[in-house]
Amino acid sequence: MKPFTRLDGLVAPLDRANVDTDAIIPKQFLKSIKRSGFGPNAFDEWRYLDRGEPGMDCANRPLNPDFVLNQARYQGASVLLARENFGCGSSREHAPWALEDYGFRTIIAPSFADIFFNNCFKNGVLPIVLAAEVVDRLFKQAEATEGYRLDIDLAAQTVTTPSGEVIAFAVDGERKNRLLNGLDDIGLTLQYTEQIKAYESRRRAEAAWLFI
């Protein structure tokens, strides 16, 4: 997993509440358990005018000109600005996979669905909860200013706007450590490789019959 330390990112405003995981990555794309390759199908039903299916060449599909992420000014965005209850619906981990593969490293919203929120930290995406009035202000600024960017410092737990406003956000210490060091569940376990080896050697000596 890629570490997250600091991000100076272009902001894309997705002005919809209760965006569920089926909207983020539709069910027909859940056949693969690889973490990569889902970016072209993120928000598939909103992003394209046809129905997407696994294996389709998305480069040749007709784009929905009314969908915000298809606008030229938001190409290359790495910060997604969203409304309340983002990531509701099913618990599919493919949702943060798709967002990360698309290029988003941070999502800012007034609230998130719990399972989606947890899955983001496990997959290198930083979900930031800010007060609804603050998020509303960021929406207005992003929509009014082309090329609107935010500087996000995880170590300092701050979001800085182009005007210099510094907005603090809260994050659990353990989750913060995981992101700063790029540690997913497997990475956390591998930190104890030597202890695991020592335990296995001890158990083999104590109960050899288990290993016959």
ZILIN-V119133 format. One line per field, one symbol per residue. psi: psi as a letter, one per 40 degrees, with the letter a starting at -180 (. if undefined). A space follows every 10 residues. Layout:
psi=???
This chain:
psi=hhihcihgih hhhgghifhi ddddhideee dieieieede ehfddddiei hiiheihede ihiheehdee hdeeheiehh hiaifhfiai eheddddddd ddeheihhid iiiddddddd defehhhhhi iddddddddd dddehhfhii hhhddefihh ideehhhiii hhdddddddd efhaddddde dfdddddddd ddddddgdde e.
